[in-house]
Amino acid sequence: MNTPVLLLIPGMSNTPAVWAPTRAHLGEGDGLEVRVTDVRLASDIPAMARAGWQALADVPAGRPVLLAGFSMGGYVALQMLADAPRAAQGLALVCSSARPDSPDSAPMRERAIAAATRDYAKYVNSVTQWLLAHTPSIDPDLLQAIRADQLAAGADTTIAQQRAVSLRADQRGLLRGLRIPLLAVAGERDQLVPPALSQEAAELAPDARLEIVPGVGHLLPWESPQQLGALLRAWSLAAAGRA
């Protein structure tokens, strides 16, 4: 069986459930196997990358493997390619970038860590409201699912991931030398990772496609799962077909 395997990597303060809405639109079993890794127990980006590769350890060398990371998961996917214990046939960055953390982000991260330490539920509510500030109204069930996922991830995980992300590598050089297809997907109204960073990633990679989803922000896997699922499926099958 040569069915391609698409590995989905969650973002910061996410459990694998962040990918559940998108996964429902990926057409699993119809020429594509989908897996979701859990990086919550890893303390830094390299350890998360090792967890990602471990989730693929049983995939035979002849089967195409594709990596898709949301937000922090994009940093993990890039690190997986930098470590390269095996070949991958495609990389998708969803609301993510190849840049290192900016020095200006340090005070913001320390405030986030302090807030999460004091009252994690209040922190989750504040972050969710900010990430969805572009949305005049949101389905209450969706809002509950977003908050529940972050609460399930927990304060300790969020604090560790804030520190891990602050130390991530600059992977722009890796993108310049990338020899596999890149899909960069951005939310038009993303305040956390603006579309310009997705555009930069696409411009750096030799074989890249940029998709900007209108009307949504950073929480693209929650806000527009049908469109994201369709993009990832078509791209995965096309990229695997080149292997």
CORMORA-V699744 format. One record per residue. PHI is phi in degrees with one decimal (* if undefined). Layout:
phi:PHI
phi:PHI
//
This chain:
phi:*
phi:-113.5
phi:-62.0
phi:-65.5
phi:-113.6
phi:-102.9
phi:-98.5
phi:-100.0
phi:-117.6
phi:-67.9
phi:-94.1
phi:-65.8
phi:59.7
phi:-120.7
phi:-95.1
phi:-57.4
phi:-62.9
phi:-60.5
phi:-91.6
phi:-58.6
phi:-62.0
phi:-68.5
phi:-59.4
phi:-64.7
phi:-113.4
phi:-96.4
phi:64.2
phi:-58.0
phi:88.7
phi:-106.1
phi:83.0
phi:-148.3
phi:-101.2
phi:-118.5
phi:-128.4
phi:-124.3
phi:-92.0
phi:-117.5
phi:-107.0
phi:-68.0
phi:-88.4
phi:-90.4
phi:-97.2
phi:-148.8
phi:-62.9
phi:-59.6
phi:-67.9
phi:-63.8
phi:-63.1
phi:-64.0
phi:-64.5
phi:-63.5
phi:-66.1
phi:-63.3
phi:-67.3
phi:-111.9
phi:-60.8
phi:-92.0
phi:-81.6
phi:-60.2
phi:-58.2
phi:-79.1
phi:-89.8
phi:-64.8
phi:-122.0
phi:-127.0
phi:-116.4
phi:-133.2
phi:-120.9
phi:-97.1
phi:54.6
phi:-55.5
phi:-60.3
phi:-67.0
phi:-63.8
phi:-66.2
phi:-61.1
phi:-63.0
phi:-66.0
phi:-59.5
phi:-69.7
phi:-64.7
phi:-77.5
phi:45.5
phi:-71.5
phi:-152.6
phi:-77.8
phi:-121.1
phi:-105.1
phi:-172.2
phi:-133.1
phi:-119.4
phi:-109.9
phi:-108.6
phi:52.5
phi:-142.7
phi:-152.9
phi:-103.1
phi:-77.4
phi:-74.5
phi:-66.4
phi:-82.9
phi:-57.2
phi:-67.4
phi:-79.3
phi:-57.8
phi:-62.1
phi:-63.0
phi:-67.1
phi:-64.9
phi:-65.9
phi:-64.1
phi:-63.2
phi:-63.7
phi:-66.6
phi:-66.2
phi:-70.6
phi:-69.5
phi:-153.9
phi:-67.1
phi:-61.8
phi:-65.8
phi:-59.6
phi:-59.9
phi:-61.0
phi:-66.3
phi:-64.3
phi:-63.3
phi:-61.8
phi:-68.1
phi:-66.6
phi:-106.8
phi:-62.1
phi:-77.7
phi:-99.6
phi:-61.9
phi:-147.1
phi:-137.5
phi:-57.7
phi:-58.7
phi:-66.4
phi:-66.4
phi:-59.6
phi:-63.7
phi:-65.4
phi:-62.8
phi:-66.7
phi:-62.4
phi:-64.5
phi:-66.7
phi:-64.7
phi:-67.8
phi:-62.4
phi:92.2
phi:-65.3
phi:-60.2
phi:-64.0
phi:-60.9
phi:-64.2
phi:-63.3
phi:-73.1
phi:-59.0
phi:-71.0
phi:-63.1
phi:-65.5
phi:-65.6
phi:-106.1
phi:-65.9
phi:-79.5
phi:-80.8
phi:-107.2
phi:-64.7
phi:-64.6
phi:-62.1
phi:-63.6
phi:-62.3
phi:-99.4
phi:-65.9
phi:-114.1
phi:-129.0
phi:-65.2
phi:-113.9
phi:-113.6
phi:-109.0
phi:-117.5
phi:-127.0
phi:-90.1
phi:-54.6
phi:-108.3
phi:-68.2
phi:-88.4
phi:-82.8
phi:-124.0
phi:-58.0
phi:-53.7
phi:-60.3
phi:-74.5
phi:-67.2
phi:-63.1
phi:-60.2
phi:-59.2
phi:-65.7
phi:-73.7
phi:-75.1
phi:-79.7
phi:-65.2
phi:-127.1
phi:-137.6
phi:-132.0
phi:-108.2
phi:-127.9
phi:-111.3
phi:-86.8
phi:-70.6
phi:79.7
phi:-121.7
phi:-108.3
phi:-73.8
phi:-86.6
phi:-56.1
phi:-62.4
phi:-88.3
phi:-79.1
phi:-139.5
phi:-66.3
phi:-66.7
phi:-68.3
phi:-63.9
phi:-60.7
phi:-65.1
phi:-62.4
phi:-66.1
phi:-65.5
phi:-60.8
phi:-65.9
phi:-61.1
phi:-67.3
phi:-67.6
phi:-64.9
phi:-65.8
phi:-68.4
phi:-85.3
phi:-65.7
//
